[in-house]
Amino acid sequence: MANDEDRRQFVAEVWRRFEEVQNWAIANWPDKEHPLTTSDFVEGRKEILGLGLPPSQKLRQEPEPAPEPEQGGPQYLDVTPAPWP
């Protein structure tokens, strides 16, 4: 983006359109026994707020990868889930 004001205007427009889609989705959701709520759209709102931000300012950052075993990382990672009790 050219500057912060352009970014703010863009994010405001995306936010407005997202609200419209969210309201439409809630009103038209076919499963009336399990209705949608605004909480179903929280992650989308977080992503919109982070548009155009540098990676250091993003709301959610990717975790650091674990070091390799020769760099002091774990020798074994158990990825098999435990059986259900």
C-alpha positions in Angstrom: 0.0 0.0 0.0 1.1 3.5 -0.7 0.7 4.7 2.9 -1.0 4.0 6.2 -4.1 6.0 5.3 -4.6 3.9 2.1 -4.2 0.8 4.2 -6.7 2.0 6.8 -9.3 2.8 4.1 -8.8 -0.6 2.4 -9.1 -2.5 5.7 -12.3 -0.4 6.6 -13.8 -1.4 3.3 -12.9 -5.0 3.6 -14.3 -5.0 7.2 -17.6 -3.4 6.0 -18.0 -6.0 3.3 -17.1 -8.8 5.7 -19.8 -7.6 8.1 -22.3 -7.7 5.2 -21.3 -11.3 4.3 -21.4 -12.3 8.0 -24.9 -10.9 8.5 -26.1 -12.6 5.3 -24.6 -15.9 6.3 -26.1 -15.8 9.8 -29.5 -14.9 8.4 -29.5 -17.6 5.7 -27.7 -20.5 7.4 -29.9 -23.5 6.6 -29.2 -25.5 9.8 -31.6 -23.8 12.2 -30.8 -26.4 15.0 -27.2 -25.2 14.9 -27.3 -21.5 14.0 -24.2 -19.5 13.1 -23.2 -16.7 15.4 -20.7 -13.8 15.1 -18.3 -15.9 17.2 -18.0 -18.3 14.2 -16.3 -15.4 12.3 -13.7 -14.4 14.8 -10.7 -15.8 12.9 -11.8 -14.0 9.7 -11.9 -10.7 11.6 -8.4 -11.3 13.0 -7.1 -11.8 9.5 -8.8 -8.7 8.2 -7.3 -6.6 11.0 -3.8 -7.9 10.1 -4.0 -7.1 6.4 -0.9 -5.2 5.3 0.9 -5.4 8.5 4.6 -6.5 8.6 5.1 -10.0 9.9 6.4 -8.7 13.2 3.1 -7.0 13.9 0.8 -9.8 12.8 -1.8 -10.8 15.3 -0.8 -14.5 15.0 2.8 -15.4 14.3 4.0 -18.8 13.1 5.8 -20.8 15.8 9.5 -21.2 15.6 10.4 -24.6 14.1 12.0 -27.0 16.6 15.7 -27.4 16.3 17.1 -30.5 14.6 18.5 -33.3 17.0 22.1 -32.3 16.1 21.3 -28.8 17.2 20.0 -29.9 20.6 16.4 -30.6 19.6 14.4 -33.7 20.7 15.6 -37.0 19.3 12.1 -38.4 19.0 8.7 -36.7 18.6 5.7 -38.9 19.5 3.0 -38.2 17.0 0.8 -41.1 17.7 -2.2 -40.1 19.8 -2.8 -41.9 23.1 -5.6 -44.4 23.1 -8.9 -43.2 24.5 -9.4 -44.3 28.1 
